[in-house]
Amino acid sequence: MKAYTCNDYRQEMVLIGLRRRLTDPSLSQTEKKELEAQIRKLEMDMGMN
């Protein structure tokens, strides 16, 4: 198990922010797809998938 770093914390906070933005009902379908792609990429970078 690796040590939990400041970068890990930062990535988690970015992920939380992206997920929160995704719940915004005023987002267009294009914006939702872009956010979902960013979330998937970040999750892969973090080893969550």
Residue frames relative to the residue before (quaternion, step in Angstrom):
aa qw qx qy qz dx dy dz
M 1.0000 0.0000 0.0000 0.0000 0.00 0.00 0.00
K 0.3448 -0.7553 0.5201 0.2000 3.55 -0.84 0.96
A 0.6026 -0.5628 0.4299 0.3679 3.52 -1.28 0.43
Y 0.4486 -0.6619 0.5357 0.2713 3.56 -1.15 0.69
T 0.1172 -0.8383 0.5322 0.0159 3.57 -0.53 1.20
C 0.6885 -0.4443 0.3697 0.4381 3.53 -1.35 0.09
N 0.6297 0.5332 -0.3325 0.4568 3.57 1.05 -0.73
D 0.6146 0.5373 -0.3426 0.4650 3.59 1.03 -0.73
Y 0.6532 0.5110 -0.3036 0.4691 3.56 0.95 -0.91
R 0.6501 0.5206 -0.3148 0.4552 3.58 0.93 -0.92
Q 0.6546 0.5083 -0.3148 0.4626 3.59 0.93 -0.88
E 0.6353 0.5240 -0.3309 0.4608 3.60 0.98 -0.77
M 0.6691 0.4945 -0.3049 0.4634 3.58 0.94 -0.86
V 0.6180 0.5210 -0.3402 0.4805 3.60 1.05 -0.71
L 0.6504 0.5226 -0.3094 0.4563 3.58 0.93 -0.91
I 0.6419 0.5125 -0.3186 0.4731 3.59 0.94 -0.84
G 0.6597 0.5141 -0.3047 0.4557 3.57 0.95 -0.88
L 0.6541 0.5029 -0.3137 0.4698 3.58 0.96 -0.84
R 0.6574 0.5002 -0.3137 0.4681 3.60 0.93 -0.84
R 0.6335 0.5214 -0.3303 0.4666 3.58 1.02 -0.74
R 0.6546 0.5087 -0.3136 0.4630 3.58 0.94 -0.87
L 0.6148 0.5768 -0.3387 0.4178 3.57 1.08 -0.72
T 0.6596 0.5141 -0.3111 0.4516 3.61 1.13 -0.50
D 0.4668 0.6826 -0.4405 0.3495 3.60 1.28 -0.11
P 0.3655 -0.7696 0.4779 0.2136 3.62 -0.52 1.13
S 0.6486 0.5372 -0.3299 0.4265 3.62 1.16 -0.34
L 0.4624 0.6844 -0.4493 0.3404 3.60 1.25 0.04
S 0.4242 -0.6638 0.5477 0.2818 3.54 -1.13 0.70
Q 0.6650 -0.4896 0.3703 0.4252 3.56 -1.28 0.27
T 0.6216 0.5465 -0.3357 0.4497 3.59 1.04 -0.77
E 0.6662 0.4955 -0.2993 0.4702 3.57 0.92 -0.93
K 0.6339 0.5298 -0.3294 0.4571 3.59 0.99 -0.81
K 0.6652 0.5005 -0.3064 0.4616 3.58 0.91 -0.88
E 0.6390 0.5182 -0.3245 0.4667 3.58 1.01 -0.78
L 0.6554 0.5032 -0.3085 0.4712 3.58 0.95 -0.86
E 0.6479 0.5175 -0.3188 0.4590 3.58 0.94 -0.87
A 0.6419 0.5120 -0.3223 0.4710 3.60 1.02 -0.77
Q 0.6412 0.5136 -0.3202 0.4718 3.60 0.99 -0.82
I 0.6445 0.5227 -0.3148 0.4607 3.58 0.98 -0.87
R 0.6599 0.5061 -0.3110 0.4601 3.60 0.88 -0.92
K 0.6598 0.5058 -0.3132 0.4590 3.59 0.91 -0.89
L 0.6683 0.4962 -0.3028 0.4641 3.58 0.88 -0.91
E 0.6397 0.5186 -0.3269 0.4636 3.59 0.97 -0.82
M 0.6476 0.4997 -0.3215 0.4771 3.59 1.00 -0.78
D 0.6385 0.5252 -0.3228 0.4608 3.60 0.98 -0.83
M 0.7071 0.4478 -0.2502 0.4867 3.56 1.10 -0.74
G 0.4821 -0.6876 0.4207 0.3432 3.59 1.27 -0.11
M 0.4052 0.7315 -0.4598 0.2988 3.56 1.15 0.56
N 0.7205 0.3896 -0.2475 0.5175 3.62 1.21 -0.20
